[in-house]
Amino acid sequence: MSRLRIARLCFLSATLFVVSCNSKPPQAAYVPISELEQTFGRLITVANIPTPDQHGTGDRLGLFSDDTGTVWGIPLMIADNGDLLGCAPPKLREFSITDTLPGDVEIVGATNEPNGWREGTGKLELLLRNKKGELHRRPITAGDVKDGLVCWSKSPPAQPLPYYRLASGNSN
């Protein structure tokens, strides 16, 4: 459901009875990249988090690859002192897989899919190289944090950020 639709429902509900629509899920902490790499593997590339409309945040996203071949999409920020930090909800390893990567590919980059219109950036897409050296572009799907601590955008407007958990096509 879109934020605009939720805002309208909150307004309509508030006219009938008292509703708390301003409560925000608790915020997960941004921590040094070195801490995230211990749990989610090496940082392999970065991109901007896609936005569905002009209410985008401009927040960064890091893609981390662990020893099992799982790729994790985790929000990033640059601290005031210049340090690169990332935010992973504590239950991230329990969240659903959002997409599956083809087997035997290497991620060589990530970008936002252009959509040709000012209503957003389109899906996150990966640039993949197969064993033959051929390059392929592949849009991937994000997931929303349903409960627990949430990573919030660090640039306006403040909003919960999605996560990515990509399984390897080589996984069983």
N, C-alpha and C positions, 0 to 999 in steps of 0.2 A: 504494500500500500504506500502511495507517495506521501511525502511530508505534508504537501498541500492538502491532500485528502484527509490525513490525520488531523491537521489543524482545523479543517472544516467540521469534522466529527466532534472534536473537542469543543468547538464553539457551540455547535448545535446541542451537544449533551449538557453543556454548562447552562444553557437556557432552561433546561428541564430539571436538572438537579446538580448538586455540587460534584464536580469531577476534577481530579488533579491531572492535568495534561502537561504540566511543566516539569514533572519529575524526570530526571535524567538517570539512566543507568550509571552505576558507579564506574569511575574511570580507572583503567589499568595504567600502571606506571610506564614511562619511557625510561629505558635503561641503556647502558653502553652496548654497542654492537658486539664487543668481545663476549659479553654474557649471553647474548642471543645465539652467537655462533657455537657456544658450548652445547646448546640444546637443539638448535635447528640446522646446524651445519654452516658451511661457508657462505658468505654473501657473494652472489655470482653476478648480479646486475641490479639496476635500479630503473624506475620509471615514475611517472606521476599516477596517482590513483585516479581512475576514470570517473567522470562525473556525468550523471544523466541529464543535467540541465545547467543553466547558468548560475545555479547556486552551488557551484563546485568549490572545493577548498584549496586546490593547488597542492595538497599534501603529497609527499613522496612515498614510494613503496619500494621496499627491498625484497628481492627474491633470494632465498637461502636454500641450499641443497644439502640434505643430510646423507648419511651413509647408506640408507635404504633406497635412495633415489627419489624420495618425496621432496617436492619443492614447496616451500612455505612463502606466502606473500604477507609481509609484515610492514605496517606503517612505520615510516622513518621521519625524523625531524632533525634540524640542526639547532643545537643549543646556543644560547647567547655567547658562550665562550668558543664556539666553532666545533664542538664535539658532535659526532654523528650518533644519534640515539635511535632506538627502535622500541616498538610497543607490541608485546605479544600477550593476549589474555592468558591467565594462568591455565585455563582449560583448553587451550588451542589444540593440543594433541588429541583431545577427545572429540573435536568438531568433525563434522562430515567432510568427506572428500568433495571438493567443488568441481573438479575436472580431472581428466586422465590425459597424460602426455603420451604420444606414440613411443614405442620402444626404440632403443638405440638412437636417440637424438641428443644433441648438445644444445643448450640454450646459449645463443650468442648475443642476444639483446632483447629489450622489451620497450614497447612504446604504446601510446594510445592510438587506437584506430580512428583516423579522421572520419568525420561524418558529413562534412561539407555544409554544416549549418551551425548557428550559434546556440544550439540547445544542448550542448555537451560535447564530450570528447569521444564517445564510443567506448567499446570494450577494450580491456587490456589485451594486447596481442604480443605474442612471443615470436622472435625470429629464431628458428631452429635449423641446425645443420645435421643432416643424416650421415651415415657411415660413408656414403659415396661423395660427400662434400657438398651436396645440393642444399640450397637454402629454401626454407618454406616458412610462410607466415601462418600463425594460428591464433585466433582469438580464444581467450579462456574465460571461464565463469568464476565469479566471486561468491562468497557466502556472507550472510549477515549473522552477527553474534546475537543469539536468541536469549541468553541469560548469563548472569555473572558479570565480571568486569569487562568493560568495553574500551577500546582505544578510541579516543576522541580526536578530532581534527585539531591541529594547532594553528590553523589560519581560519578566519571567518568564512562562512558561518560555522559555528561550533555544531558538529554532528558526529554520530557514531561512524566509524570507518569499517569497511568490509575486511574480510580475510580471504586468503587463497590457500588451499591445500590441494596440491596437484600430485596425484599418484603416478608412478612410472608405469608405462605400458608393459614393462618387464616384470612388474610385481605380480605375485600370485594372489 
